């Protein structure tokens, strides 16, 4: 099991950041948590862009360019939503 987690360290890092963002949202800090979640998606885009396909593990879905553009667009979209949408009352 440790070997699998060690081999998938990029995905584990991204999931940890996104999970932290969800926990912050659940603790009633909507904007902070959503920005943190967006940071996790941008981190995934950066790792996919920088790491070779053999090292990126489960971050590899399609070609490198498609993965990076998709993850970056999702991250920026979530960030934009976090900054534009008013927090719940």
C-alpha positions as CSV (number, residue, x, y, z in Angstrom):
1,X,0.0,0.0,0.0
2,X,2.8,2.4,0.8
3,X,4.4,1.7,-2.6
4,X,1.2,2.7,-4.3
5,X,0.8,5.9,-2.3
6,X,4.5,6.7,-2.9
7,X,4.1,6.2,-6.7
8,X,1.0,8.5,-6.7
9,X,2.5,11.3,-4.7
10,X,1.3,14.0,-7.1
11,X,-2.3,13.0,-6.9
12,X,-2.1,12.6,-3.1
13,X,-0.7,16.1,-2.8
14,X,-3.5,17.5,-5.0
15,X,-6.2,15.6,-3.1
16,X,-4.8,16.8,0.2
17,X,-5.0,20.4,-0.8
18,X,-8.5,20.0,-2.2
19,X,-9.7,18.1,0.9
20,X,-8.3,20.9,3.1
21,X,-10.2,23.4,1.0
22,X,-13.4,21.4,1.5
23,X,-12.8,21.3,5.3
24,X,-12.3,25.0,5.3
25,X,-15.6,25.5,3.5
26,X,-17.3,23.2,6.0
27,X,-15.9,25.3,8.8
28,X,-17.9,28.3,7.3
29,X,-15.1,30.1,5.5
30,X,-16.5,29.9,2.0
31,X,-14.1,32.1,0.2
32,X,-10.9,30.9,1.8
33,X,-11.9,27.2,1.3
34,X,-12.9,27.8,-2.3
35,X,-9.6,29.6,-3.1
36,X,-7.7,26.8,-1.5
37,X,-9.6,24.2,-3.6
38,X,-8.8,26.2,-6.7
39,X,-5.2,26.2,-5.7
40,X,-5.3,22.4,-5.6
41,X,-6.5,22.3,-9.2
42,X,-3.9,24.8,-10.3
43,X,-1.3,22.7,-8.4
44,X,-2.5,19.7,-10.4
45,X,-2.1,21.6,-13.7
46,X,1.4,22.6,-12.6
47,X,2.5,19.1,-11.6
48,X,1.1,17.7,-14.9
49,X,3.0,20.3,-16.9
50,X,6.3,19.8,-15.1
51,X,6.4,16.1,-14.4
52,X,7.1,13.4,-17.0
53,X,4.1,11.3,-17.8
54,X,5.7,8.3,-16.0
55,X,6.0,10.3,-12.8
56,X,2.6,12.1,-12.9
57,X,0.7,8.9,-12.2
58,X,-3.1,9.3,-12.2
59,X,-2.9,13.0,-13.1
60,X,-2.4,11.7,-16.7
61,X,-5.7,11.4,-18.4
62,X,-5.2,12.6,-22.0
63,X,-2.3,14.3,-23.6
64,X,-0.2,16.7,-21.5
65,X,-1.5,19.9,-23.2
66,X,-5.2,18.8,-22.8
67,X,-4.7,17.9,-19.2
68,X,-2.9,21.1,-18.3
69,X,-5.4,23.3,-20.1
70,X,-8.4,21.5,-18.5
71,X,-7.0,21.6,-15.0
72,X,-5.9,25.2,-15.3
73,X,-9.3,26.2,-16.7
74,X,-11.1,24.4,-13.9
75,X,-8.9,26.0,-11.3
76,X,-9.3,29.5,-12.7
77,X,-13.0,29.0,-13.0
78,X,-13.3,27.9,-9.4
79,X,-11.1,30.8,-8.3
80,X,-13.3,33.3,-10.3
81,X,-16.4,31.8,-8.7
82,X,-14.9,32.2,-5.3
83,X,-14.1,35.8,-5.8
84,X,-17.3,36.8,-7.6
85,X,-20.0,34.8,-5.8
86,X,-21.0,36.3,-2.4
87,X,-20.6,33.9,0.5
88,X,-23.8,32.4,1.9
89,X,-25.6,34.4,4.5
